[in-house]
Amino acid sequence: MQDKIFWNPDGYIEVVLVGDQTAQRFESMYADFLPLQEKLKKEGKPAYALFDCSKETGFSLSSNKAALEILEKIEYDRIAMYSVPHANVTEGIIMAIGKNETTKLFDTREEALGWLLAK
């Protein structure tokens, strides 16, 4: 199994991270995210994304740096992540870039979707 990104018919972009993450894998996911984001913009819909990190097994300093750079430049309304390994590192990155109001971490998919899709 490998990383995947797709439009979930419930109204958000879904990202599934699998295995050890690298900077190259994050860059590839970002390239796949952009067309979906543009589609939402053109349709006047909010850019919501759900990140499933339950199958992620590791990351490196370079993958963390790539993730930070992508989160800084990506335009979105909300991102919910769940089952994030080393959640405190991820929370630190989110706080450092000032996106802690629009990017949240959760233990379960249900909690993440509850926040992501709340009106």
KOLFILO-779834 format. One record per residue (C-alpha): x, y, z. Coordinates in steps of 0.05 Angstrom, whole numbers, padded with zeros to 5 digits, always signed. Example, Ala and Ser with C-alpha at 12.3 -4.5 7.8 and 13.67 -1.06 7.14 Angstrom:
BEGIN
+00246-00090+00156/+00273-00021+00143/
//
This chain:
BEGIN
+00000+00000+00000/+00024+00070-00014/+00004+00142+00000/-00058+00166-00035/-00098+00229-00043/-00169+00234-00070/-00234+00272-00069/-00281+00243-00017/-00353+00251-00040/-00372+00274+00030/-00340+00341+00013/-00266+00341+00028/-00198+00320+00002/-00173+00257+00036/-00099+00242+00045/-00075+00173+00069/-00002+00170+00091/+00028+00100+00090/+00097+00078+00114/+00158+00121+00125/+00149+00191+00098/+00203+00228+00059/+00209+00298+00031/+00198+00270-00039/+00134+00235-00019/+00107+00299+00012/+00124+00338-00050/+00089+00287-00093/+00027+00290-00049/+00028+00366-00053/+00030+00362-00129/-00031+00317-00127/-00066+00363-00077/-00062+00426-00121/-00111+00405-00176/-00162+00384-00124/-00153+00450-00088/-00161+00489-00153/-00225+00451-00168/-00254+00471-00101/-00234+00544-00111/-00268+00547-00179/-00331+00517-00150/-00330+00566-00092/-00326+00509-00041/-00283+00509+00022/-00217+00472+00019/-00223+00419+00073/-00175+00361+00079/-00173+00299+00123/-00105+00267+00136/-00105+00193+00157/-00038+00181+00190/-00057+00114+00221/-00012+00076+00172/+00047+00124+00175/+00107+00091+00207/+00159+00145+00209/+00189+00210+00184/+00255+00245+00181/+00282+00315+00191/+00278+00327+00116/+00206+00302+00112/+00187+00346+00170/+00219+00406+00135/+00181+00390+00071/+00115+00382+00109/+00127+00450+00143/+00141+00485+00077/+00080+00455+00045/+00034+00473+00103/+00061+00545+00099/+00046+00553+00025/-00017+00513+00016/-00084+00549+00017/-00138+00514+00056/-00196+00528+00103/-00188+00468+00149/-00144+00407+00156/-00159+00352+00206/-00108+00298+00220/-00118+00235+00260/-00074+00180+00289/-00013+00225+00280/+00051+00191+00304/+00092+00239+00348/+00033+00286+00351/+00071+00336+00394/+00122+00347+00339/+00066+00359+00288/+00030+00406+00336/+00095+00445+00345/+00102+00452+00270/+00029+00476+00263/+00038+00526+00319/+00104+00552+00290/+00070+00570+00225/+00010+00601+00259/-00043+00553+00231/-00067+00523+00296/-00137+00551+00286/-00146+00517+00219/-00105+00454+00229/-00123+00405+00285/-00101+00337+00308/-00148+00282+00333/-00144+00212+00359/-00198+00183+00315/-00228+00192+00246/-00296+00207+00276/-00269+00263+00320/-00230+00292+00261/-00291+00291+00215/-00335+00321+00269/-00290+00382+00272/-00274+00385+00198/-00346+00385+00174/-00376+00426+00231/-00415+00486+00206/
//
